[in-house]
């Protein structure tokens, strides 16, 4: 997970903003993120415009802190940027 992720305390969550040079690359990222979410069973909140995506990973109901699996999911989202750059 990069230092671009911010851990918020109230409520506890991870947040990151991804920026893209164009809508096409943003769309590629969203498609890959959807596949990753389905595979991992994590569904972060995502809000987007034509060149950015804001991602929020909230706590699971059974936890009071960010889990190692959620941090790993954030790392995997970061890796998608490298994949979309090479498309």
C-alpha positions in Angstrom: 0.0 0.0 0.0 1.5 3.4 -0.9 1.6 6.4 1.3 -1.0 8.0 -1.0 -3.6 6.1 1.2 -4.9 8.1 4.1 -6.1 6.4 7.2 -9.0 8.3 8.8 -10.2 7.8 12.4 -13.8 8.9 12.5 -15.1 6.7 11.1 -12.1 4.5 10.6 -11.4 4.0 6.9 -8.8 4.2 4.2 -9.1 6.8 1.5 -7.2 7.5 -1.7 -7.7 9.6 -4.8 -6.4 8.3 -8.2 -6.0 10.8 -11.0 -5.9 9.9 -14.7 -4.9 11.8 -17.9 -8.1 10.9 -19.7 -11.5 9.2 -19.3 -10.3 6.1 -21.2 -7.6 5.3 -18.6 -10.0 6.0 -15.8 -12.5 3.6 -17.3 -9.9 0.9 -17.7 -9.1 1.3 -14.0 -12.7 1.1 -13.0 -13.2 -2.1 -15.0 -10.1 -3.7 -13.4 -11.1 -2.6 -9.9 -14.6 -4.2 -10.4 -13.0 -7.5 -11.4 -10.7 -7.3 -8.3 -13.6 -6.5 -6.0 -15.5 -9.5 -7.3 -12.5 -11.7 -6.9 -11.7 -10.5 -3.3 -15.2 -9.9 -2.0 -14.4 -6.3 -1.1 -16.5 -3.5 -2.4 -15.1 -0.1 -1.6 -17.1 3.1 -2.1 -16.0 4.8 -5.3 -16.9 8.3 -6.6 -15.5 9.5 -9.9 -15.4 12.3 -12.4 -13.8 12.4 -15.9 -10.2 12.2 -14.6 -10.3 11.0 -11.0 -11.6 8.3 -8.7 -12.0 8.7 -5.0 -11.9 5.3 -3.2 -12.9 4.7 0.4 -12.4 1.3 2.1 -14.7 1.1 5.2 -14.3 -1.3 8.2 -16.0 -4.7 8.1 -18.9 -4.9 10.5 -17.0 -7.3 12.8 -13.8 -5.2 13.1 -12.9 -2.0 14.8 -9.7 -1.4 12.8 -8.5 -1.8 9.2 -7.7 -5.5 8.6 -4.5 -6.8 6.9 -6.8 -8.1 4.1 -8.1 -4.6 3.5 -4.6 -3.2 3.4 -3.7 -5.9 0.9 -6.7 -5.0 -1.2 -5.6 -1.3 -1.2 -2.1 -2.5 -2.5 -3.8 -4.5 -5.2 -5.8 -1.4 -6.3 -2.5 0.5 -6.5 -1.0 -2.2 -8.8 -3.9 -1.6 -11.2 -2.5 1.8 -12.0 0.6 0.1 -13.4 -1.6 -2.2 -15.4 -3.6 0.6 -16.9 -0.5 2.6 -17.7 0.7 -0.3 -19.9 -2.5 -0.7 -21.9 
